[in-house]
Amino acid sequence: GFIAAVRPALALVSVGAHNLYGHPSGDVLRGLAEGGAQVLRSDIDGNTVVALHRGAVEVRTQDARFRLPLPGAP
């Protein structure tokens, strides 16, 4: 219900590779994907930088770049 209500375009998952806790949960990852979110994981995508720039949230990884306009921004 939460993912459907929030409708995230992008989800950042900070998780250590081969952690003993089994994180992230497969159910959560499936829910995010089914909800339309692009999922970035620190264990797969490496360091992630998030910055506000000119009315948008910019997210950069080693191999990808996303720009998400803020609601109401020009």
N, CA, C and O atoms as a Tripos MOL2 file, in Angstrom:
@<TRIPOS>MOLECULE
protein
  296   295    74     0     0
PROTEIN
NO_CHARGES

@<TRIPOS>ATOM
      1 N           0.8010   -1.1930    0.0000 N.3       1 GLY1
      2 CA          0.0000    0.0000    0.0000 C.3       1 GLY1
      3 C           0.8510    1.2670    0.0000 C.2       1 GLY1
      4 O           0.5170    2.2450   -0.6700 O.2       1 GLY1
      5 N           1.9470    1.2470    0.7510 N.am      2 PHE2
      6 CA          2.7880    2.4450    0.8570 C.3       2 PHE2
      7 C           3.3810    2.8110   -0.5010 C.2       2 PHE2
      8 O           3.3370    3.9750   -0.9000 O.2       2 PHE2
      9 N           3.9280    1.8420   -1.2060 N.am      3 ILE3
     10 CA          4.5600    2.1200   -2.5020 C.3       3 ILE3
     11 C           3.5260    2.6440   -3.4920 C.2       3 ILE3
     12 O           3.8160    3.5670   -4.2540 O.2       3 ILE3
     13 N           2.3290    2.0730   -3.4920 N.am      4 ALA4
     14 CA          1.2670    2.5440   -4.3790 C.3       4 ALA4
     15 C           0.8680    3.9780   -4.0460 C.2       4 ALA4
     16 O           0.5700    4.7640   -4.9460 O.2       4 ALA4
     17 N           0.8600    4.3220   -2.7630 N.am      5 ALA5
     18 CA          0.4810    5.6760   -2.3540 C.3       5 ALA5
     19 C           1.5550    6.6970   -2.7070 C.2       5 ALA5
     20 O           1.2410    7.8190   -3.1030 O.2       5 ALA5
     21 N           2.8070    6.3190   -2.5660 N.am      6 VAL6
     22 CA          3.9200    7.2450   -2.8000 C.3       6 VAL6
     23 C           4.2910    7.3230   -4.2790 C.2       6 VAL6
     24 O           4.6900    8.3820   -4.7640 O.2       6 VAL6
     25 N           4.1610    6.2020   -4.9990 N.am      7 ARG7
     26 CA          4.5030    6.1070   -6.4250 C.3       7 ARG7
     27 C           5.9070    6.6460   -6.7220 C.2       7 ARG7
     28 O           6.0530    7.5980   -7.4890 O.2       7 ARG7
     29 N           6.9320    6.0460   -6.1240 N.am      8 PRO8
     30 CA          8.2980    6.5390   -6.3490 C.3       8 PRO8
     31 C           8.7740    6.2950   -7.7750 C.2       8 PRO8
     32 O           8.5110    5.2470   -8.3640 O.2       8 PRO8
     33 N           9.4790    7.2840   -8.3180 N.am      9 ALA9
     34 CA         10.0980    7.1170   -9.6320 C.3       9 ALA9
     35 C          11.4590    6.4440   -9.4850 C.2       9 ALA9
     36 O          11.9200    5.7410  -10.3840 O.2       9 ALA9
     37 N          12.0910    6.6710   -8.3360 N.am     10 LEU10
     38 CA         13.4390    6.1750   -8.0970 C.3      10 LEU10
     39 C          13.5450    5.7550   -6.6400 C.2      10 LEU10
     40 O          13.0520    6.4510   -5.7520 O.2      10 LEU10
     41 N          14.1870    4.6190   -6.3920 N.am     11 ALA11
     42 CA         14.4040    4.1370   -5.0280 C.3      11 ALA11
     43 C          15.8890    3.8600   -4.8370 C.2      11 ALA11
     44 O          16.5170    3.1880   -5.6550 O.2      11 ALA11
     45 N          16.4400    4.3820   -3.7540 N.am     12 LEU12
     46 CA         17.8480    4.1580   -3.4210 C.3      12 LEU12
     47 C          17.9140    3.1880   -2.2560 C.2      12 LEU12
     48 O          17.3240    3.4290   -1.2030 O.2      12 LEU12
     49 N          18.6300    2.0950   -2.4470 N.am     13 VAL13
     50 CA         18.7650    1.0700   -1.4120 C.3      13 VAL13
     51 C          20.2280    1.0020   -1.0180 C.2      13 VAL13
     52 O          21.0800    0.6100   -1.8160 O.2      13 VAL13
     53 N          20.5150    1.3870    0.2230 N.am     14 SER14
     54 CA         21.8750    1.3220    0.7390 C.3      14 SER14
     55 C          22.0430   -0.0140    1.4540 C.2      14 SER14
     56 O          21.4170   -0.2630    2.4840 O.2      14 SER14
     57 N          22.8980   -0.8680    0.8940 N.am     15 VAL15
     58 CA         23.0450   -2.2150    1.4370 C.3      15 VAL15
     59 C          24.4450   -2.7340    1.1280 C.2      15 VAL15
     60 O          24.9910   -2.4930    0.0510 O.2      15 VAL15
     61 N          25.0090   -3.4460    2.0850 N.am     16 GLY16
     62 CA         26.3200   -4.0410    1.8870 C.3      16 GLY16
     63 C          26.2220   -5.3230    1.0760 C.2      16 GLY16
     64 O          25.2680   -6.0860    1.2270 O.2      16 GLY16
     65 N          27.1910   -5.5590    0.2280 N.am     17 ALA17
     66 CA         27.2190   -6.7830   -0.5690 C.3      17 ALA17
     67 C          27.3670   -7.9930    0.3460 C.2      17 ALA17
     68 O          28.1420   -7.9740    1.3020 O.2      17 ALA17
     69 N          26.6200   -9.0350    0.0410 N.am     18 HIS18
     70 CA         26.7100  -10.3130    0.7640 C.3      18 HIS18
     71 C          26.4650  -10.1540    2.2650 C.2      18 HIS18
     72 O          27.0820  -10.8440    3.0770 O.2      18 HIS18
     73 N          25.5510   -9.2310    2.6330 N.am     19 ASN19
     74 CA         25.2890   -9.0370    4.0640 C.3      19 ASN19
     75 C          24.5900  -10.2590    4.6570 C.2      19 ASN19
     76 O          23.9540  -11.0300    3.9370 O.2      19 ASN19
     77 N          24.7110  -10.4280    5.9580 N.am     20 LEU20
     78 CA         24.1720  -11.5990    6.6440 C.3      20 LEU20
     79 C          22.6720  -11.5140    6.9000 C.2      20 LEU20
     80 O          22.0740  -12.4870    7.3590 O.2      20 LEU20
     81 N          22.0580  -10.3810    6.6170 N.am     21 TYR21
     82 CA         20.6500  -10.1710    6.9430 C.3      21 TYR21
     83 C          19.7110  -10.4900    5.7860 C.2      21 TYR21
     84 O          18.4950  -10.5110    5.9720 O.2      21 TYR21
     85 N          20.2530  -10.7370    4.5980 N.am     22 GLY22
     86 CA         19.4130  -11.0190    3.4450 C.3      22 GLY22
     87 C          18.7640   -9.7820    2.8540 C.2      22 GLY22
     88 O          17.7800   -9.8750    2.1220 O.2      22 GLY22
     89 N          19.3180   -8.6270    3.1750 N.am     23 HIS23
     90 CA         18.7720   -7.3710    2.6550 C.3      23 HIS23
     91 C          19.3090   -7.1010    1.2600 C.2      23 HIS23
     92 O          20.4370   -7.4970    0.9660 O.2      23 HIS23
     93 N          18.5800   -6.4680    0.4180 N.am     24 PRO24
     94 CA         17.2020   -6.0280    0.5960 C.3      24 PRO24
     95 C          16.2260   -7.1820    0.3530 C.2      24 PRO24
     96 O          16.5410   -8.1450   -0.3450 O.2      24 PRO24
     97 N          15.0660   -7.0640    0.9280 N.am     25 SER25
     98 CA         14.0320   -8.0820    0.8070 C.3      25 SER25
     99 C          13.5720   -8.1980   -0.6450 C.2      25 SER25
    100 O          13.3440   -7.1900   -1.3140 O.2      25 SER25
    101 N          13.4410   -9.4080   -1.1140 N.am     26 GLY26
    102 CA         12.9240   -9.6330   -2.4590 C.3      26 GLY26
    103 C          11.5220   -9.0730   -2.6320 C.2      26 GLY26
    104 O          11.1740   -8.5730   -3.7010 O.2      26 GLY26
    105 N          10.7140   -9.1580   -1.5730 N.am     27 ASP27
    106 CA          9.3550   -8.6140   -1.6280 C.3      27 ASP27
    107 C           9.3780   -7.1050   -1.8340 C.2      27 ASP27
    108 O           8.5870   -6.5670   -2.6100 O.2      27 ASP27
    109 N          10.2800   -6.4280   -1.1430 N.am     28 VAL28
    110 CA         10.3840   -4.9690   -1.2890 C.3      28 VAL28
    111 C          10.8650   -4.6160   -2.6930 C.2      28 VAL28
    112 O          10.3120   -3.7160   -3.3250 O.2      28 VAL28
    113 N          11.8770   -5.3060   -3.1830 N.am     29 LEU29
    114 CA         12.3860   -5.0380   -4.5340 C.3      29 LEU29
    115 C          11.3120   -5.2730   -5.5900 C.2      29 LEU29
    116 O          11.1790   -4.4830   -6.5250 O.2      29 LEU29
    117 N          10.5470   -6.3530   -5.4490 N.am     30 ARG30
    118 CA          9.4600   -6.6280   -6.3960 C.3      30 ARG30
    119 C           8.3940   -5.5380   -6.3230 C.2      30 ARG30
    120 O           7.8980   -5.0780   -7.3520 O.2      30 ARG30
    121 N           8.0460   -5.1280   -5.1050 N.am     31 GLY31
    122 CA          7.0480   -4.0730   -4.9380 C.3      31 GLY31
    123 C           7.4830   -2.7710   -5.5800 C.2      31 GLY31
    124 O           6.6830   -2.0940   -6.2260 O.2      31 GLY31
    125 N           8.7540   -2.4170   -5.4030 N.am     32 LEU32
    126 CA          9.2760   -1.2010   -6.0230 C.3      32 LEU32
    127 C           9.2340   -1.2960   -7.5420 C.2      32 LEU32
    128 O           8.8120   -0.3550   -8.2140 O.2      32 LEU32
    129 N           9.6700   -2.4270   -8.0840 N.am     33 ALA33
    130 CA          9.6750   -2.6150   -9.5390 C.3      33 ALA33
    131 C           8.2550   -2.6000  -10.0920 C.2      33 ALA33
    132 O           7.9900   -1.9660  -11.1140 O.2      33 ALA33
    133 N           7.3420   -3.2970   -9.4190 N.am     34 GLU34
    134 CA          5.9530   -3.3350   -9.8720 C.3      34 GLU34
    135 C           5.2990   -1.9620   -9.7650 C.2      34 GLU34
    136 O           4.3820   -1.6440  -10.5230 O.2      34 GLU34
    137 N           5.7750   -1.1460   -8.8180 N.am     35 GLY35
    138 CA          5.2610    0.2090   -8.6570 C.3      35 GLY35
    139 C           5.8760    1.2030   -9.6290 C.2      35 GLY35
    140 O           5.5320    2.3850   -9.6090 O.2      35 GLY35
    141 N           6.7880    0.7330  -10.4830 N.am     36 GLY36
    142 CA          7.3740    1.5920  -11.5000 C.3      36 GLY36
    143 C           8.6510    2.3090  -11.1040 C.2      36 GLY36
    144 O           9.1290    3.1670  -11.8460 O.2      36 GLY36
    145 N           9.2150    1.9730   -9.9470 N.am     37 ALA37
    146 CA         10.4320    2.6500   -9.4830 C.3      37 ALA37
    147 C          11.6770    2.0530  -10.1320 C.2      37 ALA37
    148 O          11.8010    0.8370  -10.2710 O.2      37 ALA37
    149 N          12.5780    2.9180  -10.5190 N.am     38 GLN38
    150 CA         13.9250    2.5080  -10.9090 C.3      38 GLN38
    151 C          14.6790    2.2880   -9.6000 C.2      38 GLN38
    152 O          14.7230    3.1960   -8.7700 O.2      38 GLN38
    153 N          15.2630    1.1300   -9.3910 N.am     39 VAL39
    154 CA         15.9290    0.8060   -8.1320 C.3      39 VAL39
    155 C          17.4410    0.8650   -8.3310 C.2      39 VAL39
    156 O          17.9920    0.2110   -9.2170 O.2      39 VAL39
    157 N          18.1020    1.6610   -7.4900 N.am     40 LEU40
    158 CA         19.5620    1.7350   -7.4500 C.3      40 LEU40
    159 C          20.0150    1.1490   -6.1240 C.2      40 LEU40
    160 O          19.4920    1.5130   -5.0710 O.2      40 LEU40
    161 N          20.9820    0.2470   -6.1700 N.am     41 ARG41
    162 CA         21.4810   -0.4170   -4.9620 C.3      41 ARG41
    163 C          22.9690   -0.1420   -4.8130 C.2      41 ARG41
    164 O          23.7300   -0.2360   -5.7760 O.2      41 ARG41
    165 N          23.3730    0.1990   -3.5980 N.am     42 SER42
    166 CA         24.7860    0.5040   -3.3740 C.3      42 SER42
    167 C          25.6800   -0.7130   -3.5890 C.2      42 SER42
    168 O          26.8390   -0.5610   -3.9740 O.2      42 SER42
    169 N          25.1610   -1.9220   -3.3450 N.am     43 ASP43
    170 CA         25.9830   -3.1150   -3.5500 C.3      43 ASP43
    171 C          26.1760   -3.4310   -5.0290 C.2      43 ASP43
    172 O          27.1160   -4.1410   -5.3840 O.2      43 ASP43
    173 N          25.3120   -2.9220   -5.8910 N.am     44 ILE44
    174 CA         25.4090   -3.1670   -7.3270 C.3      44 ILE44
    175 C          25.8770   -1.9230   -8.0740 C.2      44 ILE44
    176 O          26.7590   -1.9990   -8.9300 O.2      44 ILE44
    177 N          25.2800   -0.7750   -7.7450 N.am     45 ASP45
    178 CA         25.5390    0.4680   -8.4890 C.3      45 ASP45
    179 C          26.6440    1.3230   -7.8850 C.2      45 ASP45
    180 O          27.0230    2.3370   -8.4710 O.2      45 ASP45
    181 N          27.1630    0.9420   -6.7390 N.am     46 GLY46
    182 CA         28.2470    1.6870   -6.1060 C.3      46 GLY46
    183 C          27.7650    2.9620   -5.4360 C.2      46 GLY46
    184 O          26.5900    3.1010   -5.0940 O.2      46 GLY46
    185 N          28.6920    3.8840   -5.2590 N.am     47 ASN47
    186 CA         28.3690    5.1540   -4.6000 C.3      47 ASN47
    187 C          27.3130    5.9070   -5.3850 C.2      47 ASN47
    188 O          27.2920    5.8890   -6.6150 O.2      47 ASN47
    189 N          26.4380    6.5660   -4.6460 N.am     48 THR48
    190 CA         25.3580    7.3440   -5.2450 C.3      48 THR48
    191 C          25.4010    8.7460   -4.6760 C.2      48 THR48
    192 O          25.5160    8.9340   -3.4650 O.2      48 THR48
    193 N          25.3090    9.7290   -5.5560 N.am     49 VAL49
    194 CA         25.2970   11.1350   -5.1520 C.3      49 VAL49
    195 C          23.9170   11.6940   -5.4720 C.2      49 VAL49
    196 O          23.4210   11.5450   -6.5880 O.2      49 VAL49
    197 N          23.2980   12.3390   -4.4810 N.am     50 VAL50
    198 CA         21.9980   12.9740   -4.6570 C.3      50 VAL50
    199 C          22.1760   14.4520   -4.3770 C.2      50 VAL50
    200 O          22.7170   14.8320   -3.3380 O.2      50 VAL50
    201 N          21.7170   15.3000   -5.3140 N.am     51 ALA51
    202 CA         21.8750   16.7480   -5.1500 C.3      51 ALA51
    203 C          20.6510   17.4650   -5.7030 C.2      51 ALA51
    204 O          20.0190   16.9970   -6.6500 O.2      51 ALA51
    205 N          20.3250   18.6010   -5.1040 N.am     52 LEU52
    206 CA         19.3000   19.4840   -5.6430 C.3      52 LEU52
    207 C          19.9870   20.4550   -6.5840 C.2      52 LEU52
    208 O          20.9930   21.0680   -6.2270 O.2      52 LEU52
    209 N          19.4410   20.5980   -7.7910 N.am     53 HIS53
    210 CA         20.0660   21.4790   -8.7690 C.3      53 HIS53
    211 C          19.0030   22.0180   -9.7140 C.2      53 HIS53
    212 O          18.3570   21.2550  -10.4310 O.2      53 HIS53
    213 N          18.8230   23.3210   -9.7130 N.am     54 ARG54
    214 CA         17.9130   23.9930  -10.6480 C.3      54 ARG54
    215 C          16.5320   23.3710  -10.7030 C.2      54 ARG54
    216 O          16.0510   23.0140  -11.7780 O.2      54 ARG54
    217 N          15.9010   23.2420   -9.5660 N.am     55 GLY55
    218 CA         14.5290   22.7490   -9.5220 C.3      55 GLY55
    219 C          14.3500   21.2710   -9.7640 C.2      55 GLY55
    220 O          13.2570   20.8250  -10.1140 O.2      55 GLY55
    221 N          15.4220   20.4960   -9.5790 N.am     56 ALA56
    222 CA         15.3280   19.0520   -9.7860 C.3      56 ALA56
    223 C          16.2450   18.3290   -8.8080 C.2      56 ALA56
    224 O          17.1970   18.8980   -8.2760 O.2      56 ALA56
    225 N          15.9290   17.0690   -8.5930 N.am     57 VAL57
    226 CA         16.8110   16.1930   -7.8300 C.3      57 VAL57
    227 C          17.6630   15.4640   -8.8600 C.2      57 VAL57
    228 O          17.1380   14.8110   -9.7620 O.2      57 VAL57
    229 N          18.9730   15.5780   -8.7190 N.am     58 GLU58
    230 CA         19.8900   14.8690   -9.6070 C.3      58 GLU58
    231 C          20.5330   13.7260   -8.8400 C.2      58 GLU58
    232 O          21.0300   13.9100   -7.7290 O.2      58 GLU58
    233 N          20.5180   12.5680   -9.4330 N.am     59 VAL59
    234 CA         21.0800   11.3690   -8.8230 C.3      59 VAL59
    235 C          22.1100   10.8040   -9.7900 C.2      59 VAL59
    236 O          21.8230   10.5730  -10.9640 O.2      59 VAL59
    237 N          23.3210   10.5850   -9.2710 N.am     60 ARG60
    238 CA         24.4060   10.0570  -10.1080 C.3      60 ARG60
    239 C          25.0280    8.8420   -9.4460 C.2      60 ARG60
    240 O          25.2620    8.8080   -8.2380 O.2      60 ARG60
    241 N          25.2850    7.8500  -10.2780 N.am     61 THR61
    242 CA         26.0770    6.7010   -9.8600 C.3      61 THR61
    243 C          27.2570    6.6330  -10.8110 C.2      61 THR61
    244 O          27.4230    7.4950  -11.6740 O.2      61 THR61
    245 N          28.0520    5.6320  -10.6520 N.am     62 GLN62
    246 CA         29.2030    5.4350  -11.5230 C.3      62 GLN62
    247 C          28.7730    5.3260  -12.9940 C.2      62 GLN62
    248 O          29.4550    5.8350  -13.8840 O.2      62 GLN62
    249 N          27.6370    4.6600  -13.2390 N.am     63 ASP63
    250 CA         27.2210    4.3630  -14.6070 C.3      63 ASP63
    251 C          25.9130    5.0060  -15.0420 C.2      63 ASP63
    252 O          25.5060    4.8330  -16.1910 O.2      63 ASP63
    253 N          25.2440    5.7380  -14.1660 N.am     64 ALA64
    254 CA         23.9280    6.2740  -14.5210 C.3      64 ALA64
    255 C          23.7430    7.6760  -13.9690 C.2      64 ALA64
    256 O          24.4040    8.0900  -13.0170 O.2      64 ALA64
    257 N          22.8130    8.3970  -14.6030 N.am     65 ARG65
    258 CA         22.4670    9.7460  -14.1540 C.3      65 ARG65
    259 C          20.9650    9.9190  -14.3490 C.2      65 ARG65
    260 O          20.4210    9.5980  -15.4060 O.2      65 ARG65
    261 N          20.3080   10.4300  -13.3170 N.am     66 PHE66
    262 CA         18.8710   10.6670  -13.3530 C.3      66 PHE66
    263 C          18.6040   12.1050  -12.9570 C.2      66 PHE66
    264 O          19.3080   12.6670  -12.1170 O.2      66 PHE66
    265 N          17.5850   12.7010  -13.5630 N.am     67 ARG67
    266 CA         17.1450   14.0450  -13.2010 C.3      67 ARG67
    267 C          15.6520   13.9790  -13.0010 C.2      67 ARG67
    268 O          14.9060   13.6830  -13.9340 O.2      67 ARG67
    269 N          15.2100   14.2560  -11.7770 N.am     68 LEU68
    270 CA         13.7990   14.1870  -11.4350 C.3      68 LEU68
    271 C          13.3070   15.5960  -11.0790 C.2      68 LEU68
    272 O          13.6740   16.1240  -10.0290 O.2      68 LEU68
    273 N          12.4890   16.2070  -11.9290 N.am     69 PRO69
    274 CA         12.0000   17.5570  -11.6390 C.3      69 PRO69
    275 C          11.1720   17.5690  -10.3490 C.2      69 PRO69
    276 O          10.4160   16.6350  -10.0810 O.2      69 PRO69
    277 N          11.3180   18.6090   -9.5720 N.am     70 LEU70
    278 CA         10.5190   18.7670   -8.3600 C.3      70 LEU70
    279 C           9.1430   19.2890   -8.7460 C.2      70 LEU70
    280 O           9.0370   20.1300   -9.6390 O.2      70 LEU70
    281 N           8.0890   18.8110   -8.0960 N.am     71 PRO71
    282 CA          6.7470   19.3070   -8.3970 C.3      71 PRO71
    283 C           6.6830   20.8300   -8.2040 C.2      71 PRO71
    284 O           7.1580   21.3600   -7.1990 O.2      71 PRO71
    285 N           6.1000   21.5070   -9.1670 N.am     72 GLY72
    286 CA          5.9480   22.9400   -9.0890 C.3      72 GLY72
    287 C           7.1750   23.7450   -9.4700 C.2      72 GLY72
    288 O           7.1230   24.9750   -9.4860 O.2      72 GLY72
    289 N           8.2870   23.0730   -9.7790 N.am     73 ALA73
    290 CA          9.5130   23.7930  -10.1670 C.3      73 ALA73
    291 C           9.4010   24.2290  -11.6200 C.2      73 ALA73
    292 O           8.8270   23.5180  -12.4450 O.2      73 ALA73
    293 N           9.9520   25.4030  -11.9330 N.am     74 PRO74
    294 CA          9.9010   25.8820  -13.3180 C.3      74 PRO74
    295 C          10.7430   25.0440  -14.2670 C.2      74 PRO74
    296 O          10.7960   25.3300  -15.4630 O.2      74 PRO74
@<TRIPOS>BOND
     1     1     2 1
     2     2     3 1
     3     3     4 2
     4     3     5 am
     5     5     6 1
     6     6     7 1
     7     7     8 2
     8     7     9 am
     9     9    10 1
    10    10    11 1
    11    11    12 2
    12    11    13 am
    13    13    14 1
    14    14    15 1
    15    15    16 2
    16    15    17 am
    17    17    18 1
    18    18    19 1
    19    19    20 2
    20    19    21 am
    21    21    22 1
    22    22    23 1
    23    23    24 2
    24    23    25 am
    25    25    26 1
    26    26    27 1
    27    27    28 2
    28    27    29 am
    29    29    30 1
    30    30    31 1
    31    31    32 2
    32    31    33 am
    33    33    34 1
    34    34    35 1
    35    35    36 2
    36    35    37 am
    37    37    38 1
    38    38    39 1
    39    39    40 2
    40    39    41 am
    41    41    42 1
    42    42    43 1
    43    43    44 2
    44    43    45 am
    45    45    46 1
    46    46    47 1
    47    47    48 2
    48    47    49 am
    49    49    50 1
    50    50    51 1
    51    51    52 2
    52    51    53 am
    53    53    54 1
    54    54    55 1
    55    55    56 2
    56    55    57 am
    57    57    58 1
    58    58    59 1
    59    59    60 2
    60    59    61 am
    61    61    62 1
    62    62    63 1
    63    63    64 2
    64    63    65 am
    65    65    66 1
    66    66    67 1
    67    67    68 2
    68    67    69 am
    69    69    70 1
    70    70    71 1
    71    71    72 2
    72    71    73 am
    73    73    74 1
    74    74    75 1
    75    75    76 2
    76    75    77 am
    77    77    78 1
    78    78    79 1
    79    79    80 2
    80    79    81 am
    81    81    82 1
    82    82    83 1
    83    83    84 2
    84    83    85 am
    85    85    86 1
    86    86    87 1
    87    87    88 2
    88    87    89 am
    89    89    90 1
    90    90    91 1
    91    91    92 2
    92    91    93 am
    93    93    94 1
    94    94    95 1
    95    95    96 2
    96    95    97 am
    97    97    98 1
    98    98    99 1
    99    99   100 2
   100    99   101 am
   101   101   102 1
   102   102   103 1
   103   103   104 2
   104   103   105 am
   105   105   106 1
   106   106   107 1
   107   107   108 2
   108   107   109 am
   109   109   110 1
   110   110   111 1
   111   111   112 2
   112   111   113 am
   113   113   114 1
   114   114   115 1
   115   115   116 2
   116   115   117 am
   117   117   118 1
   118   118   119 1
   119   119   120 2
   120   119   121 am
   121   121   122 1
   122   122   123 1
   123   123   124 2
   124   123   125 am
   125   125   126 1
   126   126   127 1
   127   127   128 2
   128   127   129 am
   129   129   130 1
   130   130   131 1
   131   131   132 2
   132   131   133 am
   133   133   134 1
   134   134   135 1
   135   135   136 2
   136   135   137 am
   137   137   138 1
   138   138   139 1
   139   139   140 2
   140   139   141 am
   141   141   142 1
   142   142   143 1
   143   143   144 2
   144   143   145 am
   145   145   146 1
   146   146   147 1
   147   147   148 2
   148   147   149 am
   149   149   150 1
   150   150   151 1
   151   151   152 2
   152   151   153 am
   153   153   154 1
   154   154   155 1
   155   155   156 2
   156   155   157 am
   157   157   158 1
   158   158   159 1
   159   159   160 2
   160   159   161 am
   161   161   162 1
   162   162   163 1
   163   163   164 2
   164   163   165 am
   165   165   166 1
   166   166   167 1
   167   167   168 2
   168   167   169 am
   169   169   170 1
   170   170   171 1
   171   171   172 2
   172   171   173 am
   173   173   174 1
   174   174   175 1
   175   175   176 2
   176   175   177 am
   177   177   178 1
   178   178   179 1
   179   179   180 2
   180   179   181 am
   181   181   182 1
   182   182   183 1
   183   183   184 2
   184   183   185 am
   185   185   186 1
   186   186   187 1
   187   187   188 2
   188   187   189 am
   189   189   190 1
   190   190   191 1
   191   191   192 2
   192   191   193 am
   193   193   194 1
   194   194   195 1
   195   195   196 2
   196   195   197 am
   197   197   198 1
   198   198   199 1
   199   199   200 2
   200   199   201 am
   201   201   202 1
   202   202   203 1
   203   203   204 2
   204   203   205 am
   205   205   206 1
   206   206   207 1
   207   207   208 2
   208   207   209 am
   209   209   210 1
   210   210   211 1
   211   211   212 2
   212   211   213 am
   213   213   214 1
   214   214   215 1
   215   215   216 2
   216   215   217 am
   217   217   218 1
   218   218   219 1
   219   219   220 2
   220   219   221 am
   221   221   222 1
   222   222   223 1
   223   223   224 2
   224   223   225 am
   225   225   226 1
   226   226   227 1
   227   227   228 2
   228   227   229 am
   229   229   230 1
   230   230   231 1
   231   231   232 2
   232   231   233 am
   233   233   234 1
   234   234   235 1
   235   235   236 2
   236   235   237 am
   237   237   238 1
   238   238   239 1
   239   239   240 2
   240   239   241 am
   241   241   242 1
   242   242   243 1
   243   243   244 2
   244   243   245 am
   245   245   246 1
   246   246   247 1
   247   247   248 2
   248   247   249 am
   249   249   250 1
   250   250   251 1
   251   251   252 2
   252   251   253 am
   253   253   254 1
   254   254   255 1
   255   255   256 2
   256   255   257 am
   257   257   258 1
   258   258   259 1
   259   259   260 2
   260   259   261 am
   261   261   262 1
   262   262   263 1
   263   263   264 2
   264   263   265 am
   265   265   266 1
   266   266   267 1
   267   267   268 2
   268   267   269 am
   269   269   270 1
   270   270   271 1
   271   271   272 2
   272   271   273 am
   273   273   274 1
   274   274   275 1
   275   275   276 2
   276   275   277 am
   277   277   278 1
   278   278   279 1
   279   279   280 2
   280   279   281 am
   281   281   282 1
   282   282   283 1
   283   283   284 2
   284   283   285 am
   285   285   286 1
   286   286   287 1
   287   287   288 2
   288   287   289 am
   289   289   290 1
   290   290   291 1
   291   291   292 2
   292   291   293 am
   293   293   294 1
   294   294   295 1
   295   295   296 2
@<TRIPOS>SUBSTRUCTURE
     1 GLY1         2 RESIDUE 1 A GLY
     2 PHE2         6 RESIDUE 1 A PHE
     3 ILE3        10 RESIDUE 1 A ILE
     4 ALA4        14 RESIDUE 1 A ALA
     5 ALA5        18 RESIDUE 1 A ALA
     6 VAL6        22 RESIDUE 1 A VAL
     7 ARG7        26 RESIDUE 1 A ARG
     8 PRO8        30 RESIDUE 1 A PRO
     9 ALA9        34 RESIDUE 1 A ALA
    10 LEU10       38 RESIDUE 1 A LEU
    11 ALA11       42 RESIDUE 1 A ALA
    12 LEU12       46 RESIDUE 1 A LEU
    13 VAL13       50 RESIDUE 1 A VAL
    14 SER14       54 RESIDUE 1 A SER
    15 VAL15       58 RESIDUE 1 A VAL
    16 GLY16       62 RESIDUE 1 A GLY
    17 ALA17       66 RESIDUE 1 A ALA
    18 HIS18       70 RESIDUE 1 A HIS
    19 ASN19       74 RESIDUE 1 A ASN
    20 LEU20       78 RESIDUE 1 A LEU
    21 TYR21       82 RESIDUE 1 A TYR
    22 GLY22       86 RESIDUE 1 A GLY
    23 HIS23       90 RESIDUE 1 A HIS
    24 PRO24       94 RESIDUE 1 A PRO
    25 SER25       98 RESIDUE 1 A SER
    26 GLY26      102 RESIDUE 1 A GLY
    27 ASP27      106 RESIDUE 1 A ASP
    28 VAL28      110 RESIDUE 1 A VAL
    29 LEU29      114 RESIDUE 1 A LEU
    30 ARG30      118 RESIDUE 1 A ARG
    31 GLY31      122 RESIDUE 1 A GLY
    32 LEU32      126 RESIDUE 1 A LEU
    33 ALA33      130 RESIDUE 1 A ALA
    34 GLU34      134 RESIDUE 1 A GLU
    35 GLY35      138 RESIDUE 1 A GLY
    36 GLY36      142 RESIDUE 1 A GLY
    37 ALA37      146 RESIDUE 1 A ALA
    38 GLN38      150 RESIDUE 1 A GLN
    39 VAL39      154 RESIDUE 1 A VAL
    40 LEU40      158 RESIDUE 1 A LEU
    41 ARG41      162 RESIDUE 1 A ARG
    42 SER42      166 RESIDUE 1 A SER
    43 ASP43      170 RESIDUE 1 A ASP
    44 ILE44      174 RESIDUE 1 A ILE
    45 ASP45      178 RESIDUE 1 A ASP
    46 GLY46      182 RESIDUE 1 A GLY
    47 ASN47      186 RESIDUE 1 A ASN
    48 THR48      190 RESIDUE 1 A THR
    49 VAL49      194 RESIDUE 1 A VAL
    50 VAL50      198 RESIDUE 1 A VAL
    51 ALA51      202 RESIDUE 1 A ALA
    52 LEU52      206 RESIDUE 1 A LEU
    53 HIS53      210 RESIDUE 1 A HIS
    54 ARG54      214 RESIDUE 1 A ARG
    55 GLY55      218 RESIDUE 1 A GLY
    56 ALA56      222 RESIDUE 1 A ALA
    57 VAL57      226 RESIDUE 1 A VAL
    58 GLU58      230 RESIDUE 1 A GLU
    59 VAL59      234 RESIDUE 1 A VAL
    60 ARG60      238 RESIDUE 1 A ARG
    61 THR61      242 RESIDUE 1 A THR
    62 GLN62      246 RESIDUE 1 A GLN
    63 ASP63      250 RESIDUE 1 A ASP
    64 ALA64      254 RESIDUE 1 A ALA
    65 ARG65      258 RESIDUE 1 A ARG
    66 PHE66      262 RESIDUE 1 A PHE
    67 ARG67      266 RESIDUE 1 A ARG
    68 LEU68      270 RESIDUE 1 A LEU
    69 PRO69      274 RESIDUE 1 A PRO
    70 LEU70      278 RESIDUE 1 A LEU
    71 PRO71      282 RESIDUE 1 A PRO
    72 GLY72      286 RESIDUE 1 A GLY
    73 ALA73      290 RESIDUE 1 A ALA
    74 PRO74      294 RESIDUE 1 A PRO
